[in-house]
Amino acid sequence: MLFMAVFTYDPQDRDQVIERRMKNPRSPKGVEIQGEWFDVSGHRVFCLFEADDAAHVAATFYDWSDLGVAELIPVVDTEFAIKLLKRTSRK
């Protein structure tokens, strides 16, 4: 399943966030990163990733909980969502 993580950190932790990410350039076990973006106007990181096991997701973000908060949002592509909504909507 695909997830979008929005990781928010305090401004004073910026260097630690960057340093930790540089030390861990690969996807964590059980998680495949599809894309990752830094918010240059704020203190957030956006990460699109795929994972089939909730335990791997939890472990990945637990490792970052000392530096910030991750909001995890399950996502699907728009085409799939439209098909799903058409099937489940009442006529």
Backbone torsions as a table, in degrees:
resi	resn	phi	psi	omega
1	MET	NA	148.2	178.9
2	LEU	-91.1	143.1	177.2
3	PHE	-134.2	146.6	168.4
4	MET	-110.7	123.2	176.5
5	ALA	-105.2	132.7	173.5
6	VAL	-114.2	107.5	-177.4
7	PHE	-100.6	121.2	-179.0
8	THR	-112.5	132.6	-178.1
9	TYR	-132.3	159.9	177.9
10	ASP	-73.8	145.6	-178.9
11	PRO	-53.5	-37.2	-177.9
12	GLN	-70.0	-13.0	179.9
13	ASP	-96.9	4.0	-176.3
14	ARG	-52.2	-49.6	-176.8
15	ASP	-64.5	-37.6	178.1
16	GLN	-66.4	-39.5	178.6
17	VAL	-62.5	-47.7	-179.6
18	ILE	-63.4	-44.9	-179.4
19	GLU	-61.5	-45.2	-179.3
20	ARG	-64.8	-40.7	-179.9
21	ARG	-65.5	-38.0	179.0
22	MET	-67.1	-30.4	178.8
23	LYS	-76.0	-18.6	-177.6
24	ASN	-127.4	71.0	-174.5
25	PRO	-75.4	-14.3	-177.4
26	ARG	-95.1	164.0	175.0
27	SER	-67.6	140.0	175.8
28	PRO	-64.4	161.7	179.6
29	LYS	-55.5	129.4	176.8
30	GLY	80.7	2.3	-178.1
31	VAL	-129.2	128.7	178.0
32	GLU	-112.8	111.1	-179.1
33	ILE	-74.5	126.1	179.4
34	GLN	-94.0	-28.5	-179.9
35	GLY	-173.4	154.4	-178.7
36	GLU	-149.9	136.2	-176.0
37	TRP	-138.9	137.8	173.1
38	PHE	-94.8	136.8	175.0
39	ASP	-81.3	106.9	-175.8
40	VAL	-74.1	-12.6	179.4
41	SER	-100.2	-2.9	-177.4
42	GLY	-147.2	-155.3	-175.6
43	HIS	-125.1	61.5	-178.6
44	ARG	-138.7	155.2	172.1
45	VAL	-128.0	134.9	176.5
46	PHE	-108.6	131.4	-177.6
47	CYS	-135.6	120.7	174.6
48	LEU	-97.8	123.5	-178.3
49	PHE	-144.7	161.8	178.6
50	GLU	-116.2	137.8	177.6
51	ALA	-155.7	141.7	179.0
52	ASP	-102.7	-11.0	-173.3
53	ASP	-123.3	119.8	-178.9
54	ALA	-61.2	-29.4	179.7
55	ALA	-64.1	-39.5	178.6
56	HIS	-67.4	-38.6	177.9
57	VAL	-63.1	-48.2	-179.3
58	ALA	-60.8	-43.8	-179.3
59	ALA	-64.2	-40.0	-179.7
60	THR	-60.2	-47.5	-175.5
61	PHE	-84.4	-20.0	173.3
62	TYR	-62.9	-38.5	-179.8
63	ASP	-62.3	-18.3	-179.2
64	TRP	-106.1	-1.6	-172.7
65	SER	-66.6	-15.3	176.8
66	ASP	-78.3	-15.2	-177.6
67	LEU	-110.8	-11.1	-178.3
68	GLY	177.3	-166.2	-177.1
69	VAL	-124.1	133.6	178.1
70	ALA	-108.6	126.8	171.3
71	GLU	-98.3	121.9	-177.3
72	LEU	-105.6	124.7	-175.8
73	ILE	-124.6	115.8	174.8
74	PRO	-68.6	133.3	-177.7
75	VAL	-132.2	156.3	172.5
76	VAL	-134.7	160.0	178.3
77	ASP	-71.1	156.5	-172.6
78	THR	-60.5	-42.2	-179.9
79	GLU	-58.4	-45.7	177.8
80	PHE	-62.8	-43.3	-179.0
81	ALA	-61.9	-41.7	179.3
82	ILE	-63.1	-44.9	178.1
83	LYS	-61.6	-43.2	179.5
84	LEU	-63.0	-45.5	-179.8
85	LEU	-65.0	-36.6	177.4
86	LYS	-63.4	-41.0	-179.5
87	ARG	-69.0	-33.9	-173.3
88	THR	-98.1	-11.8	-178.3
89	SER	-76.7	151.6	176.9
90	ARG	-84.5	143.6	-178.9
91	LYS	-97.4	NA	NA
